[in-house]
């Protein structure tokens, strides 16, 4: 008589396990796999404004005393950039995850200045020849947890950090007042970590198609540093094979900061927006 309850429990467990396995098998790989790694190209339109010894007026940016590297110096046609992403669902129940992104943009040009540039007390006059360049690297790490999961969706949120490495320089004949300073080089380099909160959503109506959206945001003011960021990324993915997919995304990124530190006293306002395509491996 005692065997009947045990057999009943075993049968129920087998049925439940079979149903759960079938449900997992029917899910899109982006909703269930532990590792998702993507590599591709990002094609951003960009707006890069940098200033030294001054602040950007974000409400009246056109009146600010900062250098618009793309518009003023003709660097808008920078190269496209390699983009790398990864996700690891590291907990046993696959609810907790860590995500990461990386890309770098930059360009260098020899230009004839159509506007006077004053940077770090050195004036580069109109008509002068100059070599200008900038390089911006973005590193993003994000820890999150799925808030709601289902057969066709996942909603999650968490905390992360964007590490922004900014380098820029202007080379040419410079002046201090009316006196020639000869060949001069004005350059700046800074690394700024910006924490953020974020959310993501994935909806997969079939095993091949998945639609996603992500949002990161934060604004902060600590001592001599103030800044903020927006990162918005809608996208679509098509599963070519069980462990291989092709994704297309649109990404808008904006970073701004005013910094008054020993190694950098100035400001920047950086915007990138455009499509990206990736090959994605999942397992």
KOLTI-285408 format. One line per 5 residues: number of its first residue (from 0); for each residue y, x, z of N, C-alpha, C. Coordinates in Angstrom, 2 decimals, padded with zeros to 5 digits, always signed. Each point is the difference from the previous one (the first is absolute). Example, Ala and Ser with C-alpha at 12.3 -4.5 7.8 and 13.67 -1.06 7.14 Angstrom:
0 = -005.69 +013.19 +007.80 +001.19 -000.89 +000.00 +001.20 +000.90 +000.00; +001.05 -000.35 -000.72 +001.19 +000.82 +000.06 +001.09 -000.77 +000.73;
//
This chain:
0 = -001.21 +000.82 +000.00 +001.21 -000.82 +000.00 +001.26 +000.86 +000.00; -000.10 +001.18 +000.66 +001.17 +000.85 +000.09 +000.35 +000.65 -001.32; -000.98 +000.04 -000.93 +000.25 +000.66 -001.28 +000.89 -000.83 -000.91; +000.01 -001.32 +000.14 +000.76 -000.86 -000.91 +001.51 +000.28 +000.05; +000.62 +000.10 +001.20 +001.44 +000.31 +000.01 +000.31 +001.34 -000.63;
5 = -000.88 +000.99 +000.25 +000.21 +001.33 -000.57 -000.08 -000.04 -001.51; -001.03 -000.71 -000.52 -000.15 -000.13 -001.45 +001.20 -000.73 -000.61; +000.48 -001.03 +000.71 +001.17 -000.75 -000.49 +001.22 +000.90 -000.10; +000.22 +000.84 +001.03 +001.14 +000.93 -000.01 -000.13 +001.00 -001.14; -001.22 +000.53 -000.19 -000.22 +000.98 -001.07 +000.27 -000.61 -001.36;
10 = -000.50 -001.23 -000.22 +000.21 -000.68 -001.28 +001.49 -000.24 -000.24; +000.73 -000.42 +001.04 +001.45 -000.24 -000.14 +000.74 +001.29 -000.34; -000.40 +001.09 +000.67 +000.64 +001.29 -000.28 -000.25 +000.45 -001.43; -001.22 -000.20 -000.48 -000.33 +000.38 -001.37 +000.82 -000.82 -001.00; +000.09 -001.33 +000.25 +000.77 -000.87 -000.90 +001.47 +000.39 +000.01;
15 = +000.54 +000.27 +001.23 +001.42 +000.38 +000.10 +000.26 +001.33 -000.69; -000.92 +000.95 +000.22 +000.15 +001.33 -000.62 -000.05 -000.11 -001.51; -000.90 -000.83 -000.52 -000.11 -000.17 -001.44 +001.27 -000.64 -000.58; +000.52 -001.00 +000.70 +001.22 -000.68 -000.47 +001.18 +000.96 +000.03; +000.09 +000.82 +001.10 +001.10 +000.95 +000.10 -000.08 +001.05 -001.10;
20 = -001.24 +000.46 -000.28 -000.19 +000.99 -001.06 +000.40 -000.55 -001.35; -000.35 -001.27 -000.26 +000.35 -000.62 -001.27 +001.52 -000.16 -000.11; +000.66 -000.36 +001.14 +001.45 -000.14 -000.01 +000.68 +001.34 -000.26; -000.51 +001.06 +000.64 +000.55 +001.33 -000.22 -000.20 +000.44 -001.45; -001.13 -000.31 -000.55 -000.30 +000.40 -001.39 +000.93 -000.70 -000.97;
25 = +000.42 -001.22 +000.32 +000.86 -000.76 -000.90 +001.46 +000.42 +000.10; +000.36 +000.80 +001.00 +001.39 +000.41 +000.17 +000.41 +001.04 -001.03; +001.30 +000.02 -000.30 +000.56 +001.06 -000.84 -000.09 +001.33 +000.76; -000.31 +001.11 -000.68 -000.11 +001.30 +000.69 +001.24 +000.39 +000.80; +001.19 -000.39 -000.44 +001.22 +000.35 +000.74 +000.06 -000.68 +001.37;
30 = -000.80 -001.05 +000.18 +000.00 -000.72 +001.27 -001.07 +000.50 +000.96; -000.93 +000.84 -000.47 -001.11 +000.36 +000.87 -000.34 +001.49 +000.05; +000.37 +000.77 -001.03 -000.40 +001.41 -000.02 +000.81 +000.82 +001.01; -000.63 +001.04 +000.53 +000.66 +000.83 +001.01 +001.03 +000.95 -000.60; -000.30 +000.56 -001.17 +000.88 +001.00 -000.59 +000.53 -000.49 -001.34;
35 = +001.32 +000.08 -000.16 +000.65 -000.37 -001.26 +001.00 +001.11 -000.33; -000.20 +000.69 -001.12 +000.83 +001.14 -000.38 +000.53 -000.24 -001.41; +001.31 +000.14 -000.18 +000.62 -000.22 -001.31 +000.84 +001.18 -000.43; -000.01 +000.28 -001.29 +000.82 +001.07 -000.57 +000.54 -000.48 -001.34; +001.29 +000.25 -000.24 +000.58 -000.46 -001.26 +001.41 +000.52 -000.18;
40 = +000.77 -000.75 -000.77 +001.37 +000.39 -000.33 +000.98 -001.09 +000.42; +001.14 +000.45 +000.48 +001.10 -000.88 +000.40 +001.16 +000.25 -000.96; +000.59 -001.08 -000.53 +001.06 +000.10 -001.01 +001.29 -000.61 +000.56; +000.68 +000.70 +000.90 +001.13 -000.63 +000.69 +001.34 +000.18 -000.69; +000.81 -001.06 +000.01 +001.43 +000.15 -000.19 +000.54 +000.46 +001.34;
45 = +001.03 +000.84 -000.02 +000.43 +000.60 +001.26 +001.51 +000.01 +000.13; +000.43 +000.00 +001.23 +001.42 +000.11 +000.33 +000.09 +000.92 +001.22; +000.45 +001.22 -000.22 -000.01 +001.03 +001.03 +001.44 +000.39 +000.34; +000.41 -000.29 +001.23 +001.33 +000.37 +000.47 -000.14 +000.89 +001.23; +000.62 +001.17 -000.05 -000.04 +000.94 +001.11 +001.41 +000.43 +000.34;
50 = +000.25 +000.22 +001.27 +001.32 +000.48 +000.43 -000.13 +000.99 +001.13; +000.88 +000.98 +000.02 +000.04 +000.99 +001.07 +001.35 -000.08 +000.67; +000.01 +000.11 +001.33 +001.25 -000.10 +000.77 +000.67 -001.37 -000.23; -000.81 -001.07 +000.01 +000.58 -001.33 -000.18 -001.04 -001.07 +000.15; +000.45 -001.24 +000.06 -000.90 -001.13 +000.16 +000.08 -000.91 -001.21;
55 = -001.13 -000.60 -000.35 -000.02 -000.99 -001.06 +000.43 -001.35 +000.58; +000.93 -000.64 -000.67 +000.41 -001.35 +000.37 -000.91 -000.96 -000.75; -001.00 -000.53 +000.68 -001.02 -000.79 -000.69 +000.55 -001.31 -000.53; +001.11 -000.49 +000.56 +000.56 -001.26 -000.49 +000.91 +000.23 -001.21; +000.54 +001.21 -000.13 +000.87 +000.31 -001.12 -000.41 +001.35 -000.57;
60 = -001.25 +000.07 -000.46 -000.59 +001.27 -000.39 +000.77 +000.67 -001.14; +000.62 -000.83 -000.88 +000.71 +000.60 -001.13 +001.25 +000.75 +000.44; +000.48 -000.27 +001.22 +001.20 +000.67 +000.50 -000.34 +001.18 +000.90; -001.28 +000.29 +000.17 -000.38 +001.08 +000.91 +000.19 +001.36 -000.66; +000.20 +001.03 +000.83 +000.21 +001.35 -000.50 -001.33 +000.74 -000.11;
65 = -000.96 -000.60 -000.62 -001.32 +000.59 -000.14 -000.33 +000.18 -001.47; -000.91 +000.92 -000.27 -000.35 +000.32 -001.38 -001.12 -000.92 -000.46; +000.26 -000.75 -001.04 -001.04 -000.81 -000.63 -000.71 +000.91 -001.01; -001.14 +000.57 +000.39 -000.68 +000.99 -000.84 -000.45 -000.59 -001.33; -000.34 -001.27 -000.01 -000.52 -000.60 -001.23 +001.11 -000.41 -000.95;
70 = +001.06 -000.61 +000.53 +001.06 -000.52 -000.86 +001.01 +001.08 -000.35; +000.55 +000.66 +001.01 +001.04 +001.00 -000.22 -000.52 +001.23 -000.72; -001.19 +000.45 +000.35 -000.52 +001.25 -000.55 -001.02 -000.21 -001.11; -000.24 -001.23 -000.40 -000.88 -000.25 -001.14 -001.45 +000.31 +000.26; -000.47 -000.23 +001.22 -001.40 +000.30 +000.32 -000.86 -001.25 +000.07;
75 = +000.52 -001.11 -000.53 -000.75 -001.26 +000.11 -001.34 +000.08 -000.72; -000.10 +000.81 -001.03 -001.24 +000.09 -000.76 -000.90 +001.08 +000.57; -000.37 -000.16 +001.27 -000.93 +000.93 +000.61 -001.43 -000.30 -000.42; -000.89 +000.93 +000.31 -001.37 -000.18 -000.45 -000.72 -001.04 +000.85; -001.08 -000.55 -000.57 -000.85 -000.89 +000.76 -000.79 +000.83 +001.01;
80 = -000.66 -000.65 +000.93 -000.58 +000.75 +001.10 -001.42 -000.45 +000.31; -000.79 +000.95 +000.48 -001.36 -000.27 +000.45 +000.07 -000.75 +001.32; -000.91 -000.95 +000.17 -000.01 -000.85 +001.18 -001.42 -000.05 +000.57; -000.13 +000.20 +001.31 -001.32 +000.01 +000.64 +000.02 -000.96 +001.18; -001.05 -000.82 +000.12 -000.13 -000.94 +001.12 -001.42 +000.04 +000.56;
85 = -000.13 -000.35 +001.28 -001.36 -000.13 +000.57 +000.03 -001.01 +001.14; -001.18 -000.55 +000.29 -000.19 -000.87 +001.16 -001.38 +000.24 +000.56; -000.09 +000.01 +001.35 -001.28 +000.17 +000.69 -000.10 -001.04 +001.09; -000.94 -000.92 -000.13 -000.30 -000.94 +001.08 -000.94 +000.70 +000.97; +000.56 +000.54 +001.07 -000.76 +000.93 +000.83 -000.75 -000.67 +001.15;
90 = +000.32 -001.23 +000.35 -000.69 -000.64 +001.12 -001.30 -000.63 -000.45; -000.89 -000.23 +000.96 -001.30 -000.57 -000.32 +000.08 -001.36 -000.63; +000.95 -000.82 +000.42 +000.16 -001.34 -000.57 +000.93 -000.02 -001.22; +000.49 +001.17 -000.40 +000.85 +000.17 -001.19 +001.35 -000.72 +000.12; +000.41 -000.30 +001.21 +001.29 -000.67 +000.18 +001.14 +001.01 +000.10;
95 = -000.27 +001.18 +000.58 +001.01 +001.03 +000.14 -000.05 +000.95 -001.18; +001.16 +000.45 -000.44 +000.05 +000.88 -001.17 +001.16 +000.98 +000.10; -000.10 +001.08 -000.74 +001.10 +000.94 -000.19 +000.23 +000.14 -001.50; +001.27 +000.02 -000.40 +000.36 +000.05 -001.42 +000.99 +001.14 -000.21; +000.02 +000.49 -001.21 +000.93 +001.08 -000.32 +000.46 -000.06 -001.44;
100 = +001.22 +000.50 -000.25 +000.56 +000.08 -001.35 +000.75 +001.31 -000.14; +000.05 +000.49 -001.23 +000.78 +001.22 -000.28 +000.54 -000.06 -001.42; +001.26 +000.36 -000.17 +000.53 +000.28 -001.33 +001.21 +000.92 +000.12; +000.33 +000.65 -001.09 +001.13 +000.93 -000.02 +000.73 -000.16 -001.32; +001.33 -000.10 +000.05 +000.81 -000.07 -001.21 +001.05 +001.10 +000.06;
105 = +000.44 +000.42 -001.14 +001.03 +001.03 -000.04 +000.33 +000.35 -001.44; +001.10 +000.68 -000.17 +000.40 +000.43 -001.33 +001.05 +001.10 +000.12; +000.14 +000.78 -001.07 +000.99 +001.08 -000.07 +000.65 -000.04 -001.37; +001.34 +000.14 -000.04 +000.73 -000.05 -001.27 +001.16 +001.01 +000.03; +000.32 +000.54 -001.18 +001.25 +000.71 -000.22 +000.98 -000.99 -000.62;
110 = +001.14 -000.23 +000.66 +000.92 -001.04 -000.44 +001.43 +000.54 -000.07; +000.82 -000.67 -000.80 +001.44 +000.20 +000.00 +000.61 -001.10 +000.84; +000.67 +000.36 +001.06 +000.49 -000.97 +000.97 +001.10 -000.88 -000.59; -000.18 -001.29 +000.05 +001.01 -000.94 -000.45 +000.86 -000.49 +001.15; -000.41 +000.31 +001.23 +000.78 -000.34 +001.18 -000.01 +001.19 +000.94;
115 = +001.05 +000.13 +000.77 +000.08 +001.07 +001.00 -000.98 -000.29 +001.13; -000.68 +001.06 +000.44 -000.94 -000.12 +001.11 +000.49 +000.87 +001.15; +000.11 -000.58 +001.17 +000.32 +000.75 +001.21 -001.18 -000.12 +000.94; -000.61 +001.12 +000.28 -001.19 -000.01 +000.83 +000.03 +001.21 +000.93; -000.07 -000.29 +001.28 -000.04 +001.06 +001.01 +001.21 +000.93 -000.14;
120 = +001.18 -000.60 -000.22 +001.29 +000.68 -000.09 +000.19 +000.81 -001.29; -000.94 -000.08 -000.91 +000.12 +000.70 -001.29 +000.24 -001.04 -001.09; +001.00 +000.27 -000.85 +000.35 -000.91 -001.09 -000.55 +000.53 -001.32; -000.72 -000.86 -000.72 -000.48 +000.31 -001.35 +000.82 -000.85 -000.96; +000.85 +000.63 -000.85 +001.02 -000.75 -000.76 -000.55 -000.71 -001.22;
125 = +000.78 -000.96 -000.49 -000.32 -000.70 -001.24 -000.06 +001.00 -001.15; -001.00 -000.15 -000.86 -000.17 +000.89 -001.14 -000.81 +001.23 +000.29; -000.29 +000.26 +001.27 -000.80 +001.17 +000.35 -001.48 -000.21 -000.28; -000.69 +001.10 -000.24 -001.45 -000.05 -000.20 -000.70 +000.12 +001.36; -000.98 -000.82 +000.22 -000.70 +000.03 +001.28 -001.48 -000.29 -000.21;
130 = -000.78 +000.53 +000.89 -001.44 -000.31 +000.03 -000.26 -000.84 +001.24; -000.47 -001.20 -000.19 -000.17 -000.93 +001.12 -001.47 -000.42 +000.08; -000.45 -000.23 +001.20 -001.41 -000.38 +000.17 -000.18 -000.75 +001.32; -001.05 -000.80 +000.03 -000.42 -000.59 +001.27 -001.51 -000.21 -000.03; -000.58 -000.07 +001.19 -001.43 -000.25 +000.16 -000.19 -000.83 +001.26;
135 = -000.73 -001.09 -000.13 -000.21 -000.92 +001.11 -001.49 -000.28 +000.13; -000.55 +000.30 +001.15 -001.42 -000.25 +000.27 -000.15 -001.05 +001.08; -000.92 -000.94 -000.22 -000.24 -001.07 +000.95 -001.44 +000.06 +000.51; -000.15 -000.04 +001.32 -001.31 -000.04 +000.64 -000.03 -001.23 +000.91; -000.99 -000.85 -000.18 -000.09 -001.22 +000.80 -001.36 -000.08 +000.67;
140 = -000.01 -000.22 +001.31 -001.23 -000.24 +000.76 +000.19 -001.30 +000.77; -001.00 -000.87 -000.05 +000.14 -001.33 +000.56 -001.29 -000.41 +000.71; +000.10 -000.40 +001.27 -001.14 -000.49 +000.77 +000.16 -001.51 +000.17; -001.07 -000.73 -000.35 +000.13 -001.45 +000.07 -001.30 -000.68 +000.38; +000.12 -001.31 +000.21 -001.15 -000.83 +000.34 +000.06 -001.29 -000.79;
145 = -001.16 -000.43 -000.48 -000.08 -001.28 -000.69 +000.22 -001.11 +001.01; +000.92 -000.90 -000.30 +000.31 -001.12 +000.88 -000.84 -001.22 -000.36; -000.18 -000.21 -001.29 -000.79 -001.13 -000.48 -000.84 +000.47 -001.19; -001.29 -000.29 +000.03 -000.90 +000.37 -001.10 -000.82 -001.20 -000.42; -000.40 -000.01 -001.24 -000.83 -001.08 -000.52 -000.76 +000.47 -001.22;
150 = -000.69 -000.92 -000.61 -000.79 +000.31 -001.18 +000.87 +000.51 -001.15; +001.25 -000.46 -000.06 +000.85 +000.36 -001.14 +001.34 +000.61 +000.40; +000.22 +000.26 +001.28 +001.32 +000.50 +000.38 -000.07 +000.94 +001.19; +001.10 +000.75 +000.18 +000.20 +000.81 +001.20 +001.50 +000.12 +000.25; +000.40 -000.27 +001.23 +001.38 +000.16 +000.43 +000.02 +000.96 +001.17;
155 = +000.89 +001.01 -000.07 +000.03 +000.98 +001.07 +001.40 +000.53 +000.25; +000.15 +000.70 +001.10 +001.28 +000.61 +000.35 -000.21 +001.22 +000.86; +001.06 +000.79 +000.16 -000.13 +001.18 +000.82 +001.27 +000.82 +000.04; -000.16 +001.26 +000.43 +001.10 +000.94 +000.14 -000.29 +001.24 -000.81; +001.06 +000.61 -000.52 -000.18 +001.20 -000.79 +001.20 +000.91 +000.06;
160 = -000.03 +001.02 -000.82 +001.12 +000.93 -000.08 +000.12 +000.51 -001.43; +001.22 +000.04 -000.51 +000.31 +000.60 -001.30 +000.65 +001.36 +000.26; -000.58 +001.04 -000.52 +000.61 +001.33 +000.08 +000.69 +000.30 -001.31; +001.30 +000.27 +000.05 +000.81 +000.20 -001.20 +000.52 +001.43 -000.03; -000.40 +000.75 -001.02 +000.46 +001.37 -000.17 +000.98 +000.04 -001.17;
165 = +001.27 +000.36 +000.26 +001.05 -000.04 -001.01 +000.56 +001.40 -000.22; +000.03 +000.43 -001.28 +000.61 +001.27 -000.38 +000.96 -000.27 -001.17; +001.17 +000.64 +000.02 +000.95 -000.16 -001.10 +000.88 +001.24 -000.07; +000.49 +000.31 -001.22 +000.85 +001.17 -000.15 +000.91 -000.15 -001.22; +001.14 +000.69 +000.05 +000.93 +000.12 -001.12 +000.36 +001.48 -000.12;
170 = -000.12 +000.56 -001.22 +000.34 +001.40 -000.24 +001.03 +000.08 -001.12; +000.99 +000.88 +000.16 +001.01 +000.19 -001.03 +001.21 +000.71 +000.57; +001.04 +000.11 -000.80 +001.22 +000.63 +000.48 +000.72 -000.97 +000.92; +000.22 +000.42 +001.24 +000.63 -000.86 +000.99 +001.36 +000.51 +000.42; +000.77 -000.90 +000.60 +001.34 +000.34 +000.49 +000.14 -000.49 +001.43;
175 = +000.73 +000.80 +000.78 +000.42 -000.43 +001.33 +001.51 -000.10 -000.05; +000.50 -001.22 -000.04 +001.41 -000.20 -000.30 +000.27 +000.39 -001.44; +000.98 +000.87 -000.23 +000.30 +000.47 -001.35 -000.61 +001.37 -000.28; -000.76 +000.53 +000.94 -000.56 +001.34 -000.13 -001.45 -000.08 -000.46; -000.34 +000.77 -001.04 -001.36 +000.01 -000.50 -000.93 +000.63 +001.02;
180 = -001.12 -000.64 +000.23 -001.03 +000.53 +000.87 -001.11 +000.65 -000.80; +000.22 +000.12 -001.35 -001.02 +000.59 -000.85 -001.20 -000.91 -000.13; -001.13 +000.58 -000.36 -001.22 -000.80 -000.11 -000.40 -000.48 +001.39; -000.15 -001.29 +000.15 -000.30 -000.58 +001.32 -001.23 -000.89 -000.09; -000.64 -000.14 +001.11 -001.16 -000.91 +000.09 +000.15 -000.83 +001.27;
185 = +000.06 -001.31 -000.17 +000.03 -000.92 +001.13 -001.36 -000.71 +000.04; -000.65 +000.07 +001.10 -001.32 -000.63 +000.09 -000.21 -000.61 +001.37; -000.90 -000.93 +000.06 -000.34 -000.67 +001.24 -001.49 -000.31 +000.00; -000.59 +000.05 +001.18 -001.41 -000.38 +000.15 -000.19 -000.59 +001.39; -000.66 -001.14 +000.07 -000.25 -000.64 +001.29 -001.29 -000.80 -000.07;
190 = -000.64 -000.16 +001.15 -001.18 -000.85 +000.12 +000.30 -001.07 +001.04; -000.20 -001.24 -000.37 +000.34 -001.12 +000.88 -001.20 -000.93 +000.15; -000.54 -000.16 +001.22 -001.05 -000.99 +000.22 +000.60 -001.36 +000.36; -000.39 -001.04 -000.72 +000.50 -001.34 +000.25 -001.17 -000.91 +000.39; -000.08 -000.45 +001.26 -001.06 -000.93 +000.39 +000.23 -001.36 -000.62;
195 = -001.06 -000.79 -000.09 +000.16 -001.34 -000.59 -001.08 -000.95 +000.49; +000.30 -001.27 -000.13 -001.01 -001.03 +000.17 -000.36 -000.51 -001.40; -001.19 -000.53 -000.16 -000.40 -000.45 -001.32 -001.08 -001.07 +000.03; -000.14 -000.68 -001.13 -001.00 -001.04 -000.17 -000.59 +000.10 -001.40; -001.23 -000.43 -000.16 -000.62 -000.06 -001.32 -000.82 -001.28 -000.14;
200 = -000.21 -000.39 -001.25 -000.81 -001.18 -000.28 -000.78 +000.25 -001.28; -001.28 -000.33 +000.02 -000.87 +000.10 -001.18 -000.64 -001.36 -000.24; +000.06 -000.47 -001.23 -000.67 -001.24 -000.40 -000.86 +000.30 -001.22; -001.30 -000.25 +000.13 -000.95 +000.29 -001.07 -000.73 -001.28 -000.39; +000.48 -000.69 -001.03 -000.64 -001.26 -000.40 -001.40 +000.19 -000.59;
205 = -000.27 +001.22 -000.56 -001.32 +000.31 -000.53 -000.39 +001.40 +000.45; -001.23 +000.42 -000.36 -000.46 +001.34 +000.37 +000.66 +001.08 -000.85; +000.66 -000.38 -001.08 +000.64 +001.00 -000.87 +001.52 +000.07 +000.17; +000.63 -001.12 +000.28 +001.44 -000.03 +000.07 +000.47 -000.07 +001.45; +001.05 +000.79 +000.31 +000.61 -000.05 +001.33 +001.51 +000.18 -000.15;
210 = +000.76 -000.76 +000.77 +001.45 +000.08 +000.01 +000.45 +000.42 +001.41; +000.98 +000.87 +000.06 +000.40 +000.54 +001.30 +001.52 +000.08 +000.10; +000.46 +000.12 +001.24 +001.43 +000.19 +000.26 +000.13 +000.75 +001.32; +000.96 +000.92 +000.04 +000.26 +000.75 +001.22 +001.49 +000.06 +000.28; +000.36 +000.06 +001.28 +001.39 +000.08 +000.40 +000.13 +000.93 +001.20;
215 = +000.86 +001.03 -000.13 +000.36 +000.87 +001.11 +001.50 -000.09 +000.21; +000.41 +000.00 +001.26 +001.44 -000.06 +000.30 +000.27 +000.64 +001.34; +001.18 +000.62 +000.10 +000.47 +000.45 +001.30 +001.44 +000.45 -000.09; +000.74 -000.15 +001.09 +001.34 +000.54 +000.15 +000.08 +000.65 +001.36; +000.62 +001.17 +000.08 -000.02 +000.74 +001.26 +001.30 +000.77 +000.19;
220 = +000.40 +000.16 +001.25 +001.13 +000.86 +000.35 -000.35 +000.72 +001.29; -000.19 +001.32 -000.10 -000.35 +000.82 +001.16 +000.92 +001.21 +000.02; +000.78 +000.12 +001.06 +000.92 +001.13 +000.16 +000.87 +000.16 -001.24; -000.19 +001.10 -000.76 +000.85 +000.31 -001.14 -000.61 -000.41 -001.33; -001.06 -000.81 +000.03 -000.68 -000.40 -001.23 -000.06 -001.53 -000.06;
225 = +000.40 -000.55 -001.13 -000.18 -001.43 -000.24 -000.54 -000.17 -001.42; -000.87 -000.98 -000.18 -000.57 -000.18 -001.33 -000.85 -001.25 -000.08; -000.49 -000.27 -001.19 -000.84 -001.16 -000.22 -000.82 +000.15 -001.26; -000.98 -000.87 -000.16 -000.84 +000.04 -001.19 -000.51 -001.39 -000.33; -000.24 -000.21 -001.28 -000.72 -001.15 -000.54 -001.06 +000.53 -000.96;
230 = -001.20 -000.55 +000.07 -001.07 +000.36 -000.91 -000.77 -001.28 -000.35; +000.14 -000.46 -001.24 -000.62 -001.25 -000.43 -000.94 +000.30 -001.17; -001.27 -000.43 +000.09 -000.99 +000.37 -001.01 -000.94 -001.16 -000.36; +000.36 -000.86 -000.94 -000.96 -000.98 -000.54 -000.89 +000.69 -001.04; -001.23 -000.52 -000.16 -000.90 +000.62 -000.97 -001.17 -000.87 -000.36;
235 = -000.74 +000.44 -001.01 -001.21 -000.69 -000.46 -001.05 +001.05 -000.31; -001.26 -000.33 +000.25 -001.10 +000.93 -000.20 -001.14 -000.69 -000.75; -000.60 +000.73 -000.94 -001.16 -000.52 -000.73 -001.18 +000.95 +000.23; -001.12 -000.55 +000.50 -001.18 +000.79 +000.32 -000.82 +000.23 -001.27; +000.05 +001.22 -000.52 -000.73 +000.34 -001.22 -001.50 +000.12 +000.28;
240 = -000.34 +000.78 +001.02 -001.36 +000.19 +000.46 -000.05 -000.25 +001.50; -001.20 +000.04 +000.60 -000.13 -000.26 +001.44 +000.89 +000.94 +000.81; +000.12 +001.26 -000.39 +000.76 +000.97 +000.77 +001.23 +000.55 -000.74; +000.44 -000.72 -001.04 +001.14 +000.50 -000.78 +000.88 -001.17 -000.43; +001.31 +000.15 +000.21 +000.95 -001.05 -000.35 +001.23 +000.61 -000.66;
245 = +000.75 -000.86 -000.69 +001.27 +000.37 -000.58 +001.07 -000.89 +000.62; +001.08 +000.61 +000.50 +001.04 -000.80 +000.65 +001.35 +000.25 -000.65; +000.84 -001.02 +000.01 +001.39 +000.10 -000.46 +000.88 -000.57 +001.11; +001.04 +000.74 +000.35 +000.86 -000.40 +001.12 +001.47 +000.17 -000.38; +000.83 -000.68 +000.73 +001.45 +000.24 -000.09 +000.45 +000.42 +001.39;
250 = +000.78 +001.06 +000.07 +000.42 +000.51 +001.30 +001.50 +000.16 +000.06; +000.61 -000.55 +001.06 +001.42 +000.21 +000.27 +000.11 +000.73 +001.33; +000.70 +001.14 -000.03 +000.21 +000.81 +001.19 +001.48 +000.27 +000.18; +000.49 -000.15 +001.22 +001.39 +000.37 +000.29 +000.04 +000.69 +001.36; +000.63 +001.17 +000.04 +000.21 +000.74 +001.23 +001.48 +000.32 +000.12;
255 = +000.55 -000.14 +001.18 +001.37 +000.43 +000.23 +000.11 +000.58 +001.38; +000.86 +001.00 +000.15 +000.16 +000.65 +001.29 +001.33 +000.72 +000.07; +000.58 +000.03 +001.18 +001.13 +000.84 +000.35 -000.47 +000.94 +001.10; +000.16 +001.29 -000.21 -000.55 +001.01 +000.90 +001.10 +000.97 +000.41; +000.10 +000.25 +001.30 +000.94 +000.98 +000.52 -000.76 +000.98 +000.87;
260 = -000.63 +000.96 -000.67 -000.82 +001.00 +000.67 +000.45 +001.39 -000.43; -000.50 +001.02 +000.70 +000.38 +001.37 -000.32 -000.44 +000.40 -001.39; -001.24 -000.37 -000.38 -000.52 +000.43 -001.31 +000.41 -000.92 -001.15; +000.57 -001.17 +000.32 +000.45 -000.90 -001.07 +001.01 -000.98 +000.57; +001.21 +000.05 -000.54 +001.04 -000.94 +000.39 +000.42 -000.74 -001.26;
265 = -000.52 -001.19 -000.18 +000.31 -000.73 -001.22 -000.75 -001.31 -000.05; -000.27 -000.45 -001.22 -000.58 -001.32 -000.17 -000.72 -000.09 -001.34; -000.85 -001.01 -000.11 -000.63 -000.27 -001.29 -000.34 -001.48 -000.10; -000.05 -000.45 -001.23 -000.45 -001.36 -000.31 -000.86 +000.10 -001.25; -001.30 -000.23 +000.14 -000.97 +000.23 -001.06 -000.71 -001.30 -000.33;
270 = -000.05 -000.34 -001.29 -000.72 -001.20 -000.43 -000.90 +000.33 -001.17; -001.22 -000.52 +000.04 -000.97 +000.16 -001.07 -000.63 -001.37 -000.26; -000.12 -000.36 -001.26 -000.64 -001.27 -000.33 -000.64 +000.10 -001.36; -001.24 -000.50 -000.11 -000.67 +000.04 -001.28 -001.49 -000.22 +000.14; -000.71 -000.04 -001.13 -001.43 -000.25 +000.02 -000.81 +001.27 +000.24;
275 = -001.20 -000.19 +000.44 -000.96 +001.10 +000.11 -001.37 -000.51 -000.43; -000.81 +000.89 -000.53 -001.38 -000.34 -000.38 -000.92 +001.03 +000.67; -001.17 -000.48 +000.46 -000.92 +000.88 +000.72 -001.45 -000.30 -000.36; -000.79 +001.03 +000.06 -001.45 -000.14 +000.04 -000.41 +000.01 +001.46; -000.80 -000.98 +000.40 -000.34 -000.17 +001.41 -001.51 +000.10 +000.18;
280 = -000.41 +000.85 +000.94 -001.40 +000.09 +000.38 -000.21 -000.65 +001.35; -001.04 -000.77 +000.16 -000.28 -000.68 +001.28 -001.47 +000.10 +000.33; -000.28 +000.26 +001.26 -001.39 +000.11 +000.43 -000.10 -000.19 +001.51;
//
